[in-house]
Amino acid sequence: MTRNHRQEPWLHMHSCILSLTVGVAIMFATSSTSAFSHGASLWKHTLQRSHRSKQRMFDSRLALAAESSFLQEIEQRALTVADDWSEDVTDFMDSDDAAAAEQRLQKVPDMIAVRAGGYTSAQRVRLVLTKEELADALEGGRDEIAQKHAVLLCIVADLAESDPLPNVLDNIGIDFSQVGDVIVSNEECAYVALAPEAAKKASRLLKRALTKTISIEAVDPGFQPEGSLQELVVQRLDKRQPKKRR
């Protein structure tokens, strides 16, 4: 009995040492696992950031290539016009693209690009490429050229109960390349700038496409529309929901 009693402290100490060793091992394993997980997370984040950076660089190069191609086409069309003493007109484009094209056309002697957007301060415009002498020979000058290639329609209808105008224009088959600014003044009046051919089609088809159409008429030259400029995109609509008043 005495011998067994003397061995108990050694057994207790051995048990404590064993427990301490196991505890240290667990702490080390846990710490290692945590460090590995943290390192893996940092590596994953670095890879994702690198991928996003490469994607932005790729998108930027595509945009530059597209812009370069666009400007080269404009310059070539201007050279053709200069040789033929004729006139050419582009699709509608954003103001920034128009400014870039105008700068590029400075390389072509005696050529001008007249902005045609339906009104003076239009954001989306067409560029009419022509010889400067031809423009100066017209009685109305550059204003006459601009008025010939863009029409501003005044639309009076129940716009609150109609689909958004870009949707309506798309539904009646008018390509957005032939559409300039879309300006909504209120729930009953809006203005749309269009190429002349598209304006004729819109004047005929919008009467049925809009709700309670009262009139669709071209405004007089020099008129300046007021209202909210609409983004030229087709919106996804939920036909199950009642139309919100816009």
Salt bridges, closest charged atoms under 4 A:
GLU73 OE2 - ARG77 NH1 3.57
GLU75 OE1 - ARG104 NE 2.69
GLU87 OE2 - LYS148 NZ 3.20
GLU87 OE2 - HIS149 NE2 2.77
ASP88 OD2 - ARG77 NE 2.74
ASP94 OD1 - ARG124 NH1 3.44
GLU102 OE2 - ARG115 NE 2.84
GLU132 OE2 - ARG142 NH2 3.62
ASP163 OD2 - LYS239 NZ 3.14
ASP163 OD1 - LYS243 NZ 3.92
GLU187 OE1 - ARG245 NH2 2.73
ASP238 OD1 - ARG240 NE 3.06
